[in-house]
Amino acid sequence: MDIKQIANECGIKYRHTPKNTREMWCFDSGLELFAQKIIEAEREDCARLCESLHGERNGDCAAAIRSLK
C-alpha cells in the first residue's frame, strides 16, 4: 500500500516550503476519503491473509472481513 499515492488520489497534497525542507501536508475535504481508503486496504489485507492461512474452507472469514463497513 502506497500511502502517498492513496493521499494523492483523495486530493490530499503536500508541498515543500523554502524555510523548511520537510514535507508540509495540506489537508482538505479528501482527508475523510483518504482514511476510508486506508481502512479498506487494511481490511483487504486481513481478508487475503485469512484466505492464505485457511484456503477455501474458511472463505466465510474473508467474506465477513470484506463486508465490514
N, C-alpha and C positions, 0 to 999 in steps of 0.2 A: 504494500500500500504506500503510495507516494503522497504524503500529506500536502506538499506544496502544489502538486497537480490538482488534488481534490479542492484545495482552497481556491486556486485559480478558476476551476470550473464553477465554483459557487460565487464568484465575483469578489473574492477577498484578495486584495492586492497588497504587495509590500513595496517599500521604497527605501532608498538609502538617503541619508541627509549628509550634507557636506561636513557638519561638525561631528558626526558620529558615524563610524564605519559599520556599525551593526545594523541589521535589518530592523526597520520600524514597521510594524504591522498596522494597517489601517483597516478597521472592520466596518462593514456596512450591513445592509439587510441580509447579506449572504451568510452571516455567521450562523444563524439557525440551520440553514440548509447544509452548511459545512459540517456541523455537529451531527446532523442526521445521517449524512453520508459516512461519517466515521463509525457511527453506531451500526449501520447496515453492513459495512465492510467487516467489522468485528464479528457480528453475528454469522456472516457467511463463512468466515474463517473457522468459527466454532462448529458450524454445521459440517464443513468439509473434514475437520478433524474427527468428528463423530463418525462420519462415513468411512474414513480411512481406518479407524480403530475397530469398527463393528461391521462394516460392509453392508450388504443389502439386508441382512437380518435385523438391523436396527435403523432402518430408514425412517421410522417414526420419530426418532430422536432428532435427526437432522431436519425433518419436515416441521417439527414443533419449534425448533430454533428459528427456522426461516419464517414461520408465521407470526412471530412476535412483532408487535407494533409499538 
